[in-house]
Amino acid sequence: MSPRIQETTRLLPYLTDEQQGLILAIVENFLPDDIATPADLAAIKQAREEYARGEFFTMEDVLALDNE
């Protein structure tokens, strides 16, 4: 953990609930919405490998299934 995060964490309990909420809102706005978990990364890797082997469905295949 970086020194800044350690210091911020140490000071958070001294802030009012309103101030803590503001800090949380600021931090959330700087975080990307698409943080990939290890499970996400593993699934992406598997999907890319399957695609490289030609194991995929075309859009036409999917639409044909919907019409059955």
C-alpha positions as CSV (number, residue, x, y, z in Angstrom):
1,M,0.0,0.0,0.0
2,S,1.4,3.4,-0.9
3,P,2.2,6.0,1.8
4,R,-0.7,8.2,0.5
5,I,-3.2,5.4,0.8
6,Q,-1.9,4.6,4.2
7,E,-2.2,8.2,5.4
8,T,-5.7,8.6,3.8
9,T,-6.9,5.4,5.5
10,R,-5.5,6.6,8.8
11,L,-7.3,9.9,8.6
12,L,-10.7,8.7,7.4
13,P,-12.1,7.9,10.8
14,Y,-11.6,11.5,11.8
15,L,-13.8,12.8,9.1
16,T,-17.5,13.4,9.4
17,D,-19.9,11.1,7.6
18,E,-20.5,13.9,5.1
19,Q,-16.8,14.3,4.4
20,Q,-16.3,10.5,4.1
21,G,-19.2,10.4,1.6
22,L,-17.5,13.2,-0.4
23,I,-14.2,11.3,-0.4
24,L,-15.9,8.1,-1.5
25,A,-17.7,9.9,-4.3
26,I,-14.4,11.4,-5.5
27,V,-12.6,8.1,-5.4
28,E,-15.4,6.3,-7.2
29,N,-15.3,8.9,-10.0
30,F,-11.6,8.2,-10.6
31,L,-12.0,4.4,-10.7
32,P,-12.8,2.8,-14.1
33,D,-16.2,1.1,-14.3
34,D,-14.8,-1.9,-16.0
35,I,-12.3,-3.3,-13.4
36,A,-11.7,-6.9,-14.5
37,T,-11.4,-9.6,-11.8
38,P,-9.1,-12.6,-12.1
39,A,-12.1,-14.6,-13.1
40,D,-13.0,-12.1,-15.8
41,L,-9.4,-12.2,-17.2
42,A,-9.5,-16.0,-17.3
43,A,-12.8,-16.0,-19.1
44,I,-11.5,-13.5,-21.7
45,K,-8.4,-15.6,-22.2
46,Q,-10.5,-18.8,-22.7
47,A,-12.8,-17.0,-25.2
48,R,-9.8,-15.7,-27.2
49,E,-8.3,-19.2,-27.3
50,E,-11.6,-20.7,-28.5
51,Y,-12.0,-18.0,-31.1
52,A,-8.5,-18.6,-32.4
53,R,-9.4,-22.3,-32.8
54,G,-12.5,-21.3,-34.7
55,E,-14.9,-22.3,-32.0
56,F,-17.5,-19.6,-32.1
57,F,-21.0,-18.8,-33.2
58,T,-21.8,-16.3,-35.9
59,M,-24.6,-13.8,-35.5
60,E,-26.5,-15.8,-38.1
61,D,-26.1,-19.0,-36.0
62,V,-27.5,-17.2,-33.0
63,L,-30.4,-15.8,-34.9
64,A,-31.2,-19.2,-36.4
65,L,-31.4,-20.7,-32.9
66,D,-33.9,-18.0,-32.0
67,N,-36.1,-19.0,-34.9
68,E,-36.2,-22.7,-34.0
